[in-house]
Structure formats: C-alpha cells, structure tokens
Amino acid sequence: MPSLPNSITTRAAAWLRRLAHDDRGYTSEAVIWIAILSTLAVSVGALIGPDIIDAARNIHIGRK
C-alpha cells in the first residue's frame, strides 16, 4: 500500500492530466477573465484619465 502523501500526489497528478485534456468550462473561464481585465482597465482609465486630459490641456506650444 502506498504512503498517504504519495497516494494523494498520484491522484492529484492523474486528475490534473485528465483536466488538462478537458475543454469544458474553458469558455466560461475566458469570459470571466476578460470581464475582470476589462473592469480593471476601465477603472484605471477612470482614475488616471482626468489627469492625462488636464495635462494635455495645459500644453502650450511657444511661437517664435
């Protein structure tokens, strides 16, 4: 009989191998990641956007 940690490791490795070849749920996972990253991008844009717009409005091009 194999030792308990070895048995758990073997079962986890076998489960991960089966899971790697199973594409069910990938689309849902991709949609969730895209939603999270989109929310993060919009949040960063909302926080930094006004500063960038103010800096752009304060640019004065000198004439010679």
Buried (B, 14 or more C-beta within 10 A) or exposed (E): EEEEEEEEEEEEEEEEEEEEEEEEEEEEEEEEEEEEEEEEEEEEEEEEEEEEEEEEEEEEEEEE
